[in-house]
Amino acid sequence: VWGVDLVQAQLLIACERRSLADLGLLGATNKNGSDGQRPSGYAIQLRINAESIRADGSSLPDASAVTALEFPRGRGIRIDSAAYVGFACQQAFDSLLAKVVV
């Protein structure tokens, strides 16, 4: 949307001690408080969780093993996951299996 790879920016800031200004992410603001940049396009983030849905509609983390897994592929699709077939979430931790960003 803003044309910035946030993961790359975070790594540059954390590992190379770069600042937002170094990365060109701090622009001079105009009288309206805007730096003149405008978003273009869209961004959608999907979170895939290992959860069971109860009869009342609430959800609980599920420690069952992943039996099949296929992520979408293509230009502009980013998958953040460590899940694999056979992976089982531990109930003591977050049930997040993957984030899909398009």
C-alpha positions in Angstrom: 0.0 0.0 0.0 2.8 2.4 0.9 5.5 0.7 -1.2 7.6 -0.2 1.9 8.8 -3.7 2.6 8.2 -3.6 6.4 10.2 -6.8 7.1 13.2 -5.4 5.3 12.9 -2.1 7.1 12.6 -3.8 10.5 15.7 -5.8 9.8 17.7 -2.8 8.6 16.7 -0.9 11.7 17.4 -3.8 14.1 20.6 -5.3 12.5 22.2 -2.4 10.8 21.1 0.3 13.2 19.5 2.3 10.4 17.0 5.0 11.3 13.6 5.7 9.7 15.2 8.9 8.2 18.0 6.7 6.8 15.4 4.6 5.0 13.5 7.6 3.7 10.5 6.8 5.8 10.4 10.2 7.5 9.3 12.8 5.1 8.8 16.5 5.5 5.2 17.2 6.5 3.1 19.9 4.8 0.7 22.3 6.5 -1.9 19.5 6.8 0.4 17.2 8.7 0.8 14.9 5.7 4.1 14.1 4.0 2.4 14.1 0.6 2.5 10.3 0.2 -0.7 8.5 -0.6 -1.5 4.8 -0.3 -1.9 2.9 -3.6 -3.5 -0.5 -3.8 -4.5 -2.8 -1.0 -3.1 -5.2 1.6 -4.8 -8.1 3.2 -3.5 -10.2 6.1 -5.0 -13.6 6.9 -4.1 -15.4 10.1 -4.5 -19.2 10.0 -4.9 -20.7 13.5 -5.2 -24.2 14.8 -8.4 -23.9 16.7 -11.6 -25.9 17.3 -14.9 -24.2 17.2 -17.3 -25.1 20.0 -21.1 -25.4 19.6 -21.5 -21.9 21.2 -19.2 -20.4 18.5 -16.2 -19.8 20.7 -12.9 -21.2 19.8 -10.1 -23.1 21.6 -6.5 -23.8 20.6 -6.3 -27.3 19.0 -3.1 -29.5 19.4 -4.0 -31.8 16.5 -1.3 -32.4 13.9 -1.5 -30.8 10.5 -2.5 -33.5 8.0 -2.3 -31.5 4.8 -0.8 -28.1 4.0 -0.6 -26.1 0.8 0.0 -22.4 0.8 -1.0 -20.1 -2.1 1.8 -18.9 -4.4 2.2 -16.1 -6.7 3.4 -12.5 -7.2 2.6 -10.3 -4.2 1.8 -13.2 -1.8 3.9 -13.6 1.3 3.7 -16.5 3.7 5.0 -16.3 7.3 4.9 -19.8 8.7 7.0 -22.5 10.2 4.1 -25.1 9.9 4.6 -28.4 8.0 2.6 -31.6 7.6 2.9 -33.3 11.0 3.3 -30.1 12.9 1.2 -29.8 16.1 0.7 -26.5 18.0 1.4 -26.7 21.7 -1.7 -25.6 23.7 0.5 -23.5 26.0 1.4 -21.3 23.0 -0.3 -19.2 20.4 -2.3 -21.3 17.9 -1.1 -19.2 14.9 0.0 -21.5 12.1 0.6 -19.0 9.4 0.1 -15.4 8.2 -0.7 -14.9 4.6 -0.2 -11.4 3.3 -1.4 -10.2 -0.1 
